């Protein structure tokens, strides 16, 4: 059964994976480069980057030499932090416990939610990073 995620969360994971590829390098990533690499509309990406910065997952610098970078290593950024930054209500559990079956239904969905949260927090950004496959190797 597929989980329906928002484009916003998907884009956040993709842009963070792109930033993770260059983590530790001096050069900051420009928004146009990020948008092009991940095929994300630049105007929408600005909003997502602002939320990620507000959550402390990335840093930004203005000006000609400006751009974006991860605030810490990709192995230290958990997926649940990304979710909380851009789609906080995804991990929210709000069930009515009224009616004859309300308490039982709430209990089961709460258990499922706990397991979902455990799984989400078990991943780090490092898992999303795709190595550069465009490099050519000659023997």
PyMOL CGO cylinders between C-alpha atoms (Angstrom):
from pymol import cmd
from pymol.cgo import CYLINDER

trace = [
    CYLINDER, 0.00, 0.00, 0.00, 1.70, 3.22, -1.12, 0.3, 1, 1, 1, 1, 1, 1,
    CYLINDER, 1.70, 3.22, -1.12, 1.97, 6.19, 1.20, 0.3, 1, 1, 1, 1, 1, 1,
    CYLINDER, 1.97, 6.19, 1.20, 0.83, 9.46, -0.34, 0.3, 1, 1, 1, 1, 1, 1,
    CYLINDER, 0.83, 9.46, -0.34, 3.48, 12.11, 0.26, 0.3, 1, 1, 1, 1, 1, 1,
    CYLINDER, 3.48, 12.11, 0.26, 3.26, 15.73, -0.75, 0.3, 1, 1, 1, 1, 1, 1,
    CYLINDER, 3.26, 15.73, -0.75, 5.40, 17.17, -3.51, 0.3, 1, 1, 1, 1, 1, 1,
    CYLINDER, 5.40, 17.17, -3.51, 6.78, 19.53, -0.90, 0.3, 1, 1, 1, 1, 1, 1,
    CYLINDER, 6.78, 19.53, -0.90, 8.22, 16.68, 1.19, 0.3, 1, 1, 1, 1, 1, 1,
    CYLINDER, 8.22, 16.68, 1.19, 9.49, 14.87, -1.90, 0.3, 1, 1, 1, 1, 1, 1,
    CYLINDER, 9.49, 14.87, -1.90, 11.18, 18.05, -3.16, 0.3, 1, 1, 1, 1, 1, 1,
    CYLINDER, 11.18, 18.05, -3.16, 12.70, 18.73, 0.26, 0.3, 1, 1, 1, 1, 1, 1,
    CYLINDER, 12.70, 18.73, 0.26, 14.25, 15.24, 0.32, 0.3, 1, 1, 1, 1, 1, 1,
    CYLINDER, 14.25, 15.24, 0.32, 15.54, 15.64, -3.23, 0.3, 1, 1, 1, 1, 1, 1,
    CYLINDER, 15.54, 15.64, -3.23, 17.11, 19.06, -2.71, 0.3, 1, 1, 1, 1, 1, 1,
    CYLINDER, 17.11, 19.06, -2.71, 18.69, 17.93, 0.57, 0.3, 1, 1, 1, 1, 1, 1,
    CYLINDER, 18.69, 17.93, 0.57, 20.10, 14.86, -1.20, 0.3, 1, 1, 1, 1, 1, 1,
    CYLINDER, 20.10, 14.86, -1.20, 21.57, 17.20, -3.80, 0.3, 1, 1, 1, 1, 1, 1,
    CYLINDER, 21.57, 17.20, -3.80, 23.14, 19.35, -1.07, 0.3, 1, 1, 1, 1, 1, 1,
    CYLINDER, 23.14, 19.35, -1.07, 24.46, 16.21, 0.62, 0.3, 1, 1, 1, 1, 1, 1,
    CYLINDER, 24.46, 16.21, 0.62, 26.40, 15.30, -2.52, 0.3, 1, 1, 1, 1, 1, 1,
    CYLINDER, 26.40, 15.30, -2.52, 28.55, 18.41, -2.11, 0.3, 1, 1, 1, 1, 1, 1,
    CYLINDER, 28.55, 18.41, -2.11, 28.66, 18.51, 1.68, 0.3, 1, 1, 1, 1, 1, 1,
    CYLINDER, 28.66, 18.51, 1.68, 32.09, 19.46, 2.99, 0.3, 1, 1, 1, 1, 1, 1,
    CYLINDER, 32.09, 19.46, 2.99, 33.10, 21.38, -0.13, 0.3, 1, 1, 1, 1, 1, 1,
    CYLINDER, 33.10, 21.38, -0.13, 33.77, 25.11, 0.02, 0.3, 1, 1, 1, 1, 1, 1,
    CYLINDER, 33.77, 25.11, 0.02, 31.35, 26.03, -2.77, 0.3, 1, 1, 1, 1, 1, 1,
    CYLINDER, 31.35, 26.03, -2.77, 27.75, 26.78, -1.86, 0.3, 1, 1, 1, 1, 1, 1,
    CYLINDER, 27.75, 26.78, -1.86, 24.95, 25.55, -4.13, 0.3, 1, 1, 1, 1, 1, 1,
    CYLINDER, 24.95, 25.55, -4.13, 22.92, 28.17, -5.98, 0.3, 1, 1, 1, 1, 1, 1,
    CYLINDER, 22.92, 28.17, -5.98, 19.16, 27.88, -6.14, 0.3, 1, 1, 1, 1, 1, 1,
    CYLINDER, 19.16, 27.88, -6.14, 19.11, 27.74, -9.95, 0.3, 1, 1, 1, 1, 1, 1,
    CYLINDER, 19.11, 27.74, -9.95, 21.57, 24.81, -9.93, 0.3, 1, 1, 1, 1, 1, 1,
    CYLINDER, 21.57, 24.81, -9.93, 19.49, 22.97, -7.32, 0.3, 1, 1, 1, 1, 1, 1,
    CYLINDER, 19.49, 22.97, -7.32, 16.25, 23.59, -9.19, 0.3, 1, 1, 1, 1, 1, 1,
    CYLINDER, 16.25, 23.59, -9.19, 17.75, 22.38, -12.48, 0.3, 1, 1, 1, 1, 1, 1,
    CYLINDER, 17.75, 22.38, -12.48, 19.45, 19.31, -10.99, 0.3, 1, 1, 1, 1, 1, 1,
    CYLINDER, 19.45, 19.31, -10.99, 16.25, 18.11, -9.29, 0.3, 1, 1, 1, 1, 1, 1,
    CYLINDER, 16.25, 18.11, -9.29, 13.70, 19.49, -11.78, 0.3, 1, 1, 1, 1, 1, 1,
    CYLINDER, 13.70, 19.49, -11.78, 11.93, 21.54, -9.10, 0.3, 1, 1, 1, 1, 1, 1,
    CYLINDER, 11.93, 21.54, -9.10, 10.31, 24.92, -9.89, 0.3, 1, 1, 1, 1, 1, 1,
    CYLINDER, 10.31, 24.92, -9.89, 12.71, 27.55, -8.50, 0.3, 1, 1, 1, 1, 1, 1,
    CYLINDER, 12.71, 27.55, -8.50, 9.96, 29.74, -7.02, 0.3, 1, 1, 1, 1, 1, 1,
    CYLINDER, 9.96, 29.74, -7.02, 8.60, 26.78, -5.03, 0.3, 1, 1, 1, 1, 1, 1,
    CYLINDER, 8.60, 26.78, -5.03, 12.10, 25.69, -4.05, 0.3, 1, 1, 1, 1, 1, 1,
    CYLINDER, 12.10, 25.69, -4.05, 12.72, 29.07, -2.38, 0.3, 1, 1, 1, 1, 1, 1,
    CYLINDER, 12.72, 29.07, -2.38, 9.86, 28.40, 0.05, 0.3, 1, 1, 1, 1, 1, 1,
    CYLINDER, 9.86, 28.40, 0.05, 11.11, 24.89, 0.83, 0.3, 1, 1, 1, 1, 1, 1,
    CYLINDER, 11.11, 24.89, 0.83, 14.68, 26.08, 1.39, 0.3, 1, 1, 1, 1, 1, 1,
    CYLINDER, 14.68, 26.08, 1.39, 13.38, 28.78, 3.76, 0.3, 1, 1, 1, 1, 1, 1,
    CYLINDER, 13.38, 28.78, 3.76, 11.57, 26.15, 5.82, 0.3, 1, 1, 1, 1, 1, 1,
    CYLINDER, 11.57, 26.15, 5.82, 14.62, 23.87, 5.87, 0.3, 1, 1, 1, 1, 1, 1,
    CYLINDER, 14.62, 23.87, 5.87, 16.78, 26.82, 6.97, 0.3, 1, 1, 1, 1, 1, 1,
    CYLINDER, 16.78, 26.82, 6.97, 14.25, 27.74, 9.66, 0.3, 1, 1, 1, 1, 1, 1,
    CYLINDER, 14.25, 27.74, 9.66, 14.46, 24.18, 10.97, 0.3, 1, 1, 1, 1, 1, 1,
    CYLINDER, 14.46, 24.18, 10.97, 18.25, 24.40, 11.12, 0.3, 1, 1, 1, 1, 1, 1,
    CYLINDER, 18.25, 24.40, 11.12, 18.86, 21.73, 8.47, 0.3, 1, 1, 1, 1, 1, 1,
    CYLINDER, 18.86, 21.73, 8.47, 20.61, 24.04, 6.02, 0.3, 1, 1, 1, 1, 1, 1,
    CYLINDER, 20.61, 24.04, 6.02, 22.52, 27.29, 6.06, 0.3, 1, 1, 1, 1, 1, 1,
    CYLINDER, 22.52, 27.29, 6.06, 22.44, 30.04, 3.48, 0.3, 1, 1, 1, 1, 1, 1,
    CYLINDER, 22.44, 30.04, 3.48, 24.59, 32.98, 2.54, 0.3, 1, 1, 1, 1, 1, 1,
    CYLINDER, 24.59, 32.98, 2.54, 23.51, 35.97, 0.48, 0.3, 1, 1, 1, 1, 1, 1,
    CYLINDER, 23.51, 35.97, 0.48, 25.44, 37.67, -2.25, 0.3, 1, 1, 1, 1, 1, 1,
    CYLINDER, 25.44, 37.67, -2.25, 27.51, 36.74, -5.26, 0.3, 1, 1, 1, 1, 1, 1,
    CYLINDER, 27.51, 36.74, -5.26, 29.36, 33.96, -3.40, 0.3, 1, 1, 1, 1, 1, 1,
    CYLINDER, 29.36, 33.96, -3.40, 26.16, 32.96, -1.63, 0.3, 1, 1, 1, 1, 1, 1,
    CYLINDER, 26.16, 32.96, -1.63, 24.08, 29.84, -1.80, 0.3, 1, 1, 1, 1, 1, 1,
    CYLINDER, 24.08, 29.84, -1.80, 22.98, 26.88, 0.30, 0.3, 1, 1, 1, 1, 1, 1,
    CYLINDER, 22.98, 26.88, 0.30, 24.68, 24.07, 2.20, 0.3, 1, 1, 1, 1, 1, 1,
    CYLINDER, 24.68, 24.07, 2.20, 23.76, 21.47, 4.82, 0.3, 1, 1, 1, 1, 1, 1,
    CYLINDER, 23.76, 21.47, 4.82, 24.18, 22.63, 8.39, 0.3, 1, 1, 1, 1, 1, 1,
    CYLINDER, 24.18, 22.63, 8.39, 25.70, 19.25, 9.35, 0.3, 1, 1, 1, 1, 1, 1,
    CYLINDER, 25.70, 19.25, 9.35, 26.68, 15.96, 7.75, 0.3, 1, 1, 1, 1, 1, 1,
    CYLINDER, 26.68, 15.96, 7.75, 24.00, 14.00, 5.88, 0.3, 1, 1, 1, 1, 1, 1,
    CYLINDER, 24.00, 14.00, 5.88, 24.53, 11.07, 8.25, 0.3, 1, 1, 1, 1, 1, 1,
    CYLINDER, 24.53, 11.07, 8.25, 23.41, 13.36, 11.09, 0.3, 1, 1, 1, 1, 1, 1,
    CYLINDER, 23.41, 13.36, 11.09, 20.16, 14.59, 9.51, 0.3, 1, 1, 1, 1, 1, 1,
    CYLINDER, 20.16, 14.59, 9.51, 17.29, 12.18, 10.18, 0.3, 1, 1, 1, 1, 1, 1,
    CYLINDER, 17.29, 12.18, 10.18, 14.29, 11.80, 7.90, 0.3, 1, 1, 1, 1, 1, 1,
    CYLINDER, 14.29, 11.80, 7.90, 11.90, 12.64, 10.73, 0.3, 1, 1, 1, 1, 1, 1,
    CYLINDER, 11.90, 12.64, 10.73, 13.63, 16.04, 11.06, 0.3, 1, 1, 1, 1, 1, 1,
    CYLINDER, 13.63, 16.04, 11.06, 13.00, 16.70, 7.38, 0.3, 1, 1, 1, 1, 1, 1,
    CYLINDER, 13.00, 16.70, 7.38, 9.36, 15.67, 7.75, 0.3, 1, 1, 1, 1, 1, 1,
    CYLINDER, 9.36, 15.67, 7.75, 8.96, 17.91, 10.80, 0.3, 1, 1, 1, 1, 1, 1,
    CYLINDER, 8.96, 17.91, 10.80, 10.47, 20.85, 8.90, 0.3, 1, 1, 1, 1, 1, 1,
    CYLINDER, 10.47, 20.85, 8.90, 8.14, 20.78, 5.89, 0.3, 1, 1, 1, 1, 1, 1,
    CYLINDER, 8.14, 20.78, 5.89, 5.22, 18.44, 6.60, 0.3, 1, 1, 1, 1, 1, 1,
    CYLINDER, 5.22, 18.44, 6.60, 4.84, 18.31, 10.37, 0.3, 1, 1, 1, 1, 1, 1,
    CYLINDER, 4.84, 18.31, 10.37, 1.25, 17.06, 10.37, 0.3, 1, 1, 1, 1, 1, 1,
    CYLINDER, 1.25, 17.06, 10.37, 2.30, 13.84, 8.58, 0.3, 1, 1, 1, 1, 1, 1,
    CYLINDER, 2.30, 13.84, 8.58, 3.45, 12.40, 11.91, 0.3, 1, 1, 1, 1, 1, 1,
    CYLINDER, 3.45, 12.40, 11.91, 0.50, 13.80, 13.86, 0.3, 1, 1, 1, 1, 1, 1,
    CYLINDER, 0.50, 13.80, 13.86, -2.00, 11.37, 15.35, 0.3, 1, 1, 1, 1, 1, 1,
    CYLINDER, -2.00, 11.37, 15.35, -5.39, 12.88, 16.13, 0.3, 1, 1, 1, 1, 1, 1,
    CYLINDER, -5.39, 12.88, 16.13, -8.18, 10.35, 16.61, 0.3, 1, 1, 1, 1, 1, 1,
    CYLINDER, -8.18, 10.35, 16.61, -11.66, 10.65, 18.06, 0.3, 1, 1, 1, 1, 1, 1,
    CYLINDER, -11.66, 10.65, 18.06, -12.10, 8.16, 20.85, 0.3, 1, 1, 1, 1, 1, 1,
    CYLINDER, -12.10, 8.16, 20.85, -15.84, 8.66, 21.07, 0.3, 1, 1, 1, 1, 1, 1,
    CYLINDER, -15.84, 8.66, 21.07, -18.52, 6.24, 19.93, 0.3, 1, 1, 1, 1, 1, 1,
    CYLINDER, -18.52, 6.24, 19.93, -18.64, 2.50, 20.41, 0.3, 1, 1, 1, 1, 1, 1,
    CYLINDER, -18.64, 2.50, 20.41, -15.49, 1.72, 18.36, 0.3, 1, 1, 1, 1, 1, 1,
    CYLINDER, -15.49, 1.72, 18.36, -13.61, 5.01, 18.63, 0.3, 1, 1, 1, 1, 1, 1,
    CYLINDER, -13.61, 5.01, 18.63, -11.16, 3.96, 21.33, 0.3, 1, 1, 1, 1, 1, 1,
    CYLINDER, -11.16, 3.96, 21.33, -10.25, 0.70, 19.57, 0.3, 1, 1, 1, 1, 1, 1,
    CYLINDER, -10.25, 0.70, 19.57, -9.81, 2.37, 16.16, 0.3, 1, 1, 1, 1, 1, 1,
    CYLINDER, -9.81, 2.37, 16.16, -7.67, 5.13, 17.73, 0.3, 1, 1, 1, 1, 1, 1,
    CYLINDER, -7.67, 5.13, 17.73, -5.53, 2.55, 19.51, 0.3, 1, 1, 1, 1, 1, 1,
    CYLINDER, -5.53, 2.55, 19.51, -4.78, 0.56, 16.34, 0.3, 1, 1, 1, 1, 1, 1,
    CYLINDER, -4.78, 0.56, 16.34, -3.99, 3.63, 14.25, 0.3, 1, 1, 1, 1, 1, 1,
    CYLINDER, -3.99, 3.63, 14.25, -1.85, 4.99, 17.06, 0.3, 1, 1, 1, 1, 1, 1,
    CYLINDER, -1.85, 4.99, 17.06, 0.19, 1.75, 17.08, 0.3, 1, 1, 1, 1, 1, 1,
    CYLINDER, 0.19, 1.75, 17.08, 0.63, 2.01, 13.32, 0.3, 1, 1, 1, 1, 1, 1,
    CYLINDER, 0.63, 2.01, 13.32, 1.68, 5.65, 13.70, 0.3, 1, 1, 1, 1, 1, 1,
    CYLINDER, 1.68, 5.65, 13.70, 4.31, 4.73, 16.31, 0.3, 1, 1, 1, 1, 1, 1,
    CYLINDER, 4.31, 4.73, 16.31, 5.80, 2.09, 13.99, 0.3, 1, 1, 1, 1, 1, 1,
    CYLINDER, 5.80, 2.09, 13.99, 5.72, 4.52, 11.06, 0.3, 1, 1, 1, 1, 1, 1,
    CYLINDER, 5.72, 4.52, 11.06, 7.58, 7.14, 13.12, 0.3, 1, 1, 1, 1, 1, 1,
    CYLINDER, 7.58, 7.14, 13.12, 10.19, 4.57, 14.17, 0.3, 1, 1, 1, 1, 1, 1,
    CYLINDER, 10.19, 4.57, 14.17, 10.79, 3.63, 10.54, 0.3, 1, 1, 1, 1, 1, 1,
    CYLINDER, 10.79, 3.63, 10.54, 10.96, 7.25, 9.38, 0.3, 1, 1, 1, 1, 1, 1,
    CYLINDER, 10.96, 7.25, 9.38, 13.43, 8.19, 12.11, 0.3, 1, 1, 1, 1, 1, 1,
    CYLINDER, 13.43, 8.19, 12.11, 15.63, 5.18, 11.28, 0.3, 1, 1, 1, 1, 1, 1,
    CYLINDER, 15.63, 5.18, 11.28, 16.70, 6.77, 7.97, 0.3, 1, 1, 1, 1, 1, 1,
    CYLINDER, 16.70, 6.77, 7.97, 19.18, 9.59, 7.54, 0.3, 1, 1, 1, 1, 1, 1,
    CYLINDER, 19.18, 9.59, 7.54, 19.67, 11.91, 4.61, 0.3, 1, 1, 1, 1, 1, 1,
    CYLINDER, 19.67, 11.91, 4.61, 22.71, 9.85, 3.65, 0.3, 1, 1, 1, 1, 1, 1,
    CYLINDER, 22.71, 9.85, 3.65, 20.36, 7.10, 2.41, 0.3, 1, 1, 1, 1, 1, 1,
    CYLINDER, 20.36, 7.10, 2.41, 18.94, 9.46, -0.25, 0.3, 1, 1, 1, 1, 1, 1,
    CYLINDER, 18.94, 9.46, -0.25, 22.27, 10.43, -1.79, 0.3, 1, 1, 1, 1, 1, 1,
    CYLINDER, 22.27, 10.43, -1.79, 22.86, 9.19, -5.32, 0.3, 1, 1, 1, 1, 1, 1,
    CYLINDER, 22.86, 9.19, -5.32, 26.48, 9.23, -6.37, 0.3, 1, 1, 1, 1, 1, 1,
    CYLINDER, 26.48, 9.23, -6.37, 27.43, 11.02, -9.56, 0.3, 1, 1, 1, 1, 1, 1,
    CYLINDER, 27.43, 11.02, -9.56, 26.97, 8.55, -12.38, 0.3, 1, 1, 1, 1, 1, 1,
    CYLINDER, 26.97, 8.55, -12.38, 28.01, 10.96, -15.12, 0.3, 1, 1, 1, 1, 1, 1,
    CYLINDER, 28.01, 10.96, -15.12, 31.72, 10.53, -14.42, 0.3, 1, 1, 1, 1, 1, 1,
    CYLINDER, 31.72, 10.53, -14.42, 33.46, 8.57, -17.14, 0.3, 1, 1, 1, 1, 1, 1,
    CYLINDER, 33.46, 8.57, -17.14, 36.05, 5.95, -16.23, 0.3, 1, 1, 1, 1, 1, 1,
    CYLINDER, 36.05, 5.95, -16.23, 38.72, 4.88, -18.66, 0.3, 1, 1, 1, 1, 1, 1,
    CYLINDER, 38.72, 4.88, -18.66, 40.98, 1.88, -18.32, 0.3, 1, 1, 1, 1, 1, 1,
]
cmd.load_cgo(trace, "trace")
